[in-house]
Amino acid sequence: MNNGVNPLALPGQDLTQQKMGQSINIFCPTVNSIASPTPGQGDLGKLCTSMLTNSFGLSTSGLNGALSQLNGGAELGVPTSQASIVQTTQTSRQTGAVEARLSQLRDWPAGTVVAGMGFPQTGQLAALNASDPAGQTLFAQNQPLEFIYSTGPLGVFANGFGQFGSRDMSTSVNGYSFNNAGFIAGADYRFTPQLAAGLAFGYSQSNTNFDTSAVSAPGQFLSEDLFQGYIYATYSPTDAFYLNGIALVGGGNNNSQRHIVIPSNDPATTTPVDRIATGSFGTRIAGFTLAGGYALPFGAVVLTPIARFLYQHTGVDAMTENGALGADLAFGGSSVNTALTFLGADAQYAMSTPFGPLCPIARFHWAHQYSPGNTAVSVAYSNDPTAVLSSFILPGTPTSRNYFDLGVGVSLPFSNNGSAYINYDAILGISNTTYNSFTAGVRFTF
């Protein structure tokens, strides 16, 4: 860019830097020709001129870094593109908590048998009975089972969950770390021995903090509050086979902060840039999950192969930043459709304790994503009077088509009508990403 060199001619540029260089080339003559510019347009014109003439006195790598600072590309369309990734993981964890509740509704050792209704038969695990020799776990084949206790048809549950992880920096996305926390609570009713259904509500709060690097200044983040409602049901056509259904709808609000820093080697002639751009936008989600499994008893172990399908639509509102004058950006609205299948198995083992049956569980699920391409985000200078000349498209980062969910957990009854559980899950196989989550909760029947 020194001596009027085309910004696109700089070596070593990534795609986001090329996009911003093209935007500057096309738009700067227009903004500098405005007869009576607003303060934001006047500041944007000065930024354009400083970049085109390199009055900052930066090296080639420094100029490329300045392009990334200006376009938000280091965070790849912070915050709109990132929002869909964060919400998908949050929703999957909340949906997982509902799945855990549905599993517990079929978990006969945990005391969910309804008083006066029929008992499960083939493939269902009998509760531990203190009168049994050596506290052995019993299985029945095509006959009613003996249980420690039975409960009523109304059930309630409350779960808390937390997620944390990170993504390494790549050529198009800055590295970041994230942590999410929230809760989900609900109530359900067993209408027949085979059918139970209920409602649940969930809330989660997420924080994504972007790493500091040569193209990303410190203090950049995205935060979100997400509210979701659920309708869920489980149906067991036989004593071993089950079908689950979960529908969800929700939305939330996001807040973002970008830090734009462009140093100057000659502050006397060109003022360095150090500004904060903030924004706020809404999101909407809707989706459903369908799942099925078949319980296979092997002694004290019950192995349950499962298959699950998840669909989720995420819509992201447009947003205009404030606080950075000519460096403020306008992000267009976007949407993404996520379709996932899960194949795997859960294994549960029943152990006799003085408090009742302790049930450790382990699971391995393979996830396949049918729409791995993330949404693209349109970006323009908010002070562009045409709203067109400076506009360019930042493509989203494709997520991994296949990954794996490994989990362990344990459940334990603490009263005749209550039980507690805790689970840990790790997701493996997502490129450059670590992901961990904990879920814990209590359940009561009446």
Secondary structure by P-SEA (a helix, b strand, c coil): ccccccccccccccaaaaaaaaaaaacaaaaaacccccaaaaaaaaaaaaaaaccccccaaaaaaaaaaaaccccccccaaaaaaaaaaaaaaaaaaaaaaaaaaaccccccccccbbbbccccccccccccccbbbbbbccbbbbbccccccccccccccccccccccccccccccccccccccccccccccccccccbbbbbbbbbbbbbcccccccccccbbbbbbbcccccccccccbbbbbbbcccbbbbbbbbbbbbbcccccbbbbbbbbbbcbbbbbbbcccbbbbbbbcccbbbbbbbbbbbbbbbbbbbccccccccbbbbbbbbbbbbbbbbbbbbbbbbbccccbbbbbbbbbbbbbcccccbbbbbcccccccccccbbbbbcccccccbbbbbcbbbbbcccccccbbbbbbbcccccbbbbbccccccccc
